[in-house]
């Protein structure tokens, strides 16, 4: 199923049964956020974004949304029939490192990369810092329980609430391009060495992938599927054996976004066309 007329889709994120898009208007200024019921493909709400370029993250329970502007300001919303702005924090002036953010499973904690080469975990109610680690950036897992802290070539998994270590760290072979963590024992990354990009997934052998300007990784809710999307290319693989279930190439050099509202469906967004395509996987 395809939905058009949503504008230039610049961001896409999903939790179980929930989908949120950010799209720039074609006919005028402004970026609009839309919440979708992914089961019946209907828009539930619409909200004007506080900035034109944004990144989106949902808490694992689908009840909270984190929006981060290009300048690094965080906006946290409580979702419902009418989304409500809950918190807002301006990023302090500094370098561009660490502008990656995430929410804990219940949406009660913000984990953010800091401009001073630090990663911090804060409670949202009183914005109290609970933990601090040295790191360039952070990626919160799909289940909201773990956080991958990147420092140089090392990646370390920690508990998203306490900041305590969860097992051994690992080294990135090359330059880290994209990282996605599903849970404590399941992660995926794309790294670049020269003109070659390599995808590594827990339990699978490394494989070569297209080196595009931007690469996005997304896990399905149970971690059975992994999506890889970039400029002009998109792919869905089965995490158990690496089998490619879907591969798509765009005729034009268009950036794709991909998200999984469930373990049997995924949504593919073509930014330039302004189209959302809903796919259901069949057993094979």
C-alpha positions in Angstrom: 0.0 0.0 0.0 1.3 3.5 -0.9 0.4 6.9 0.6 1.3 10.0 -1.3 1.0 13.7 -0.5 3.0 13.6 2.7 5.7 16.0 1.5 9.4 15.3 1.4 9.9 12.7 4.1 13.0 13.6 6.0 12.7 11.3 9.1 10.9 8.1 10.0 10.7 6.1 13.2 8.5 3.3 14.6 7.5 1.5 17.7 5.1 -1.5 17.8 2.0 -0.4 15.9 3.1 3.2 15.8 4.8 5.2 13.1 5.9 8.8 13.0 7.1 10.8 10.0 8.6 14.2 9.5 8.0 15.8 6.1 8.8 19.2 4.6 6.0 21.0 2.8 6.4 21.1 -1.0 4.5 24.3 -1.4 5.9 26.4 1.5 8.1 26.5 4.5 7.8 24.3 7.5 8.2 20.6 8.5 5.2 18.7 9.8 5.1 15.6 12.1 2.5 13.0 11.5 1.6 10.1 13.8 0.2 7.0 12.0 -1.7 3.9 13.1 0.5 1.4 11.3 -2.1 -1.3 11.4 -4.7 0.5 9.3 -2.4 3.1 7.6 -4.3 6.1 8.9 -2.9 9.4 10.2 -3.8 10.0 13.8 -2.4 13.5 14.4 -0.4 16.2 12.8 2.0 18.7 14.5 4.3 21.4 13.2 7.9 20.7 14.0 10.0 23.3 15.9 12.7 23.3 13.1 13.1 22.2 9.5 15.7 19.5 10.0 14.9 17.0 12.8 15.8 13.5 14.0 13.1 11.4 15.6 13.2 8.6 18.2 10.3 6.8 19.9 10.4 5.1 23.3 10.0 1.3 23.1 6.4 1.6 24.5 5.5 4.1 21.8 4.2 6.6 24.3 7.0 9.2 24.1 8.8 10.8 21.2 12.2 12.5 21.2 12.8 15.2 18.5 16.3 16.6 18.0 17.0 19.6 15.8 20.2 20.0 13.7 21.4 22.4 16.4 21.1 19.7 19.0 18.1 20.9 20.9 16.0 18.1 22.4 12.2 18.2 22.5 10.3 15.4 24.3 6.6 14.8 23.5 4.0 12.6 25.2 2.0 11.0 22.5 -1.7 10.5 22.3 -4.7 11.9 20.4 -3.1 15.3 20.8 0.7 15.1 21.3 1.9 17.3 24.2 5.3 18.9 24.5 6.8 17.6 27.8 10.4 18.9 28.0 12.8 21.0 26.0 16.6 21.3 26.4 18.9 23.6 24.5 22.3 22.2 23.6 25.2 24.1 24.9 27.5 25.7 22.5 30.4 23.4 21.4 31.6 21.0 18.8 29.4 18.7 16.7 30.3 15.4 18.3 27.7 13.4 20.1 24.5 14.8 18.7 22.8 11.4 19.0 20.0 10.9 21.5 17.5 8.2 22.7 14.9 7.4 25.3 14.7 4.6 27.8 12.1 1.8 27.3 9.4 3.7 29.4 10.3 7.1 28.1 11.3 8.4 31.5 15.0 8.9 30.8 16.9 10.8 28.1 20.3 9.4 27.0 22.2 12.0 25.1 25.6 12.6 23.6 27.3 15.7 24.9 29.5 18.3 23.1 32.3 17.7 25.6 32.9 14.1 24.5 30.6 12.7 27.2 27.4 10.6 27.2 24.9 11.2 29.9 21.7 9.7 31.2 19.1 12.1 32.6 15.7 11.6 34.3 13.0 13.6 32.5 10.9 14.6 35.4 13.6 16.8 37.1 16.3 16.5 34.5 18.7 14.9 37.0 21.8 13.3 35.7 22.1 9.7 36.8 25.2 8.6 34.9 28.1 9.9 32.8 30.6 8.2 30.5 33.2 9.3 28.1 32.0 8.9 24.5 31.6 10.6 21.2 28.1 9.5 20.6 25.4 7.1 21.8 22.7 4.8 20.3 19.9 3.5 22.4 18.6 0.0 21.7 15.2 -0.7 20.1 14.0 -2.2 23.4 15.2 0.9 25.3 17.2 -1.1 27.9 20.7 -0.7 26.5 22.8 2.1 25.1 25.8 1.7 22.9 28.5 4.3 23.8 31.0 5.0 21.0 34.4 6.3 21.9 36.9 6.4 19.1 37.0 2.9 17.6 35.5 1.2 20.7 31.8 0.5 21.3 30.6 -0.3 24.8 27.1 -1.5 25.8 25.7 -0.1 29.0 22.4 -0.3 30.9 20.3 2.7 29.7 19.0 3.5 33.2 22.1 3.0 35.3 25.0 3.3 32.9 26.6 0.1 34.1 28.5 -2.1 31.6 26.7 -5.0 29.8 29.3 -7.4 28.7 32.4 -6.8 26.6 33.0 -3.9 24.2 34.0 -4.3 20.6 36.2 -2.5 18.1 35.0 -1.0 14.9 37.1 -2.1 11.9 37.3 1.2 9.9 35.1 4.3 10.2 31.7 3.8 11.8 29.0 4.8 9.4 25.8 3.5 11.1 25.0 1.6 14.3 21.7 0.0 15.5 21.2 -2.0 18.7 18.2 -4.1 19.2 18.9 -5.4 22.7 21.8 -6.4 24.9 22.9 -9.3 22.7 22.0 -8.1 19.2 23.5 -5.2 17.3 24.4 -4.2 13.7 26.9 -1.7 12.3 28.1 -0.5 8.9 31.8 0.6 8.8 33.8 2.0 5.9 37.4 1.2 4.9 38.5 3.3 2.0 35.8 2.9 -0.7 34.4 -0.4 0.8 31.6 -0.6 3.3 30.9 -3.6 5.5 27.8 -4.7 7.4 28.4 -6.7 10.6 25.4 -8.3 12.4 25.6 -10.3 15.6 26.0 -14.0 14.8 26.5 -13.4 11.0 29.5 -13.2 8.8 30.4 -9.7 7.5 29.0 -8.7 4.1 29.7 -5.9 1.7 27.0 -3.2 1.2 26.7 -0.1 -0.9 28.6 2.9 0.4 26.1 5.7 0.2 26.2 9.2 1.6 23.9 8.3 4.4 23.1 4.9 5.8 20.2 4.1 8.2 19.8 0.8 10.1 16.5 -0.3 11.8 15.5 -3.4 13.8 12.1 -5.0 13.9 10.5 -5.2 17.3 11.6 -8.8 18.1 15.0 -8.4 16.3 14.2 -10.9 13.6 14.6 -8.5 10.8 17.1 -5.7 10.0 16.6 -2.9 7.5 19.4 -1.0 5.7 18.5 2.1 3.8 20.5 4.9 2.1 20.7 7.0 -1.0 19.0 5.0 -3.8 19.2 1.6 -2.0 17.1 -0.3 0.6 17.3 -3.8 1.9 15.7 -6.1 4.5 17.5 -9.1 5.8 16.6 -12.0 8.1 18.8 -11.7 11.2 18.9 -15.5 11.8 20.7 -16.4 8.6 21.3 -13.1 6.7 18.9 -14.0 3.9 17.8 -10.9 1.8 14.0 -10.7 1.9 13.8 -7.4 0.0 16.2 -5.3 -2.1 15.2 -2.1 -3.8 17.1 0.5 -5.9 15.7 3.8 -6.9 16.0 5.1 -10.4 16.9 8.5 -9.1 19.5 9.2 -6.4 16.9 9.5 -3.7 17.4 8.9 0.1 15.3 6.1 1.6 14.2 5.7 5.2 12.9 2.4 6.6 11.1 1.4 9.8 9.4 -1.6 11.3 6.1 -1.1 13.1 5.9 -4.9 13.5 7.9 -8.1 12.7 5.9 -8.8 9.6 5.6 -5.3 8.1 7.9 -2.5 7.2 7.5 1.0 5.9 9.8 2.5 3.2 9.9 6.3 2.6 11.3 8.0 -0.5 12.2 11.5 0.6 12.0 13.2 -2.8 8.9 11.5 -4.0 7.1 12.1 -0.7 5.7 8.6 -0.6 5.2 6.0 2.2 5.1 2.4 1.0 3.8 -0.2 3.4 5.0 -3.8 2.9 3.9 -7.1 4.4 6.4 -9.9 4.4 5.1 -13.4 3.4 6.7 -16.6 4.7 9.1 -18.2 2.3 
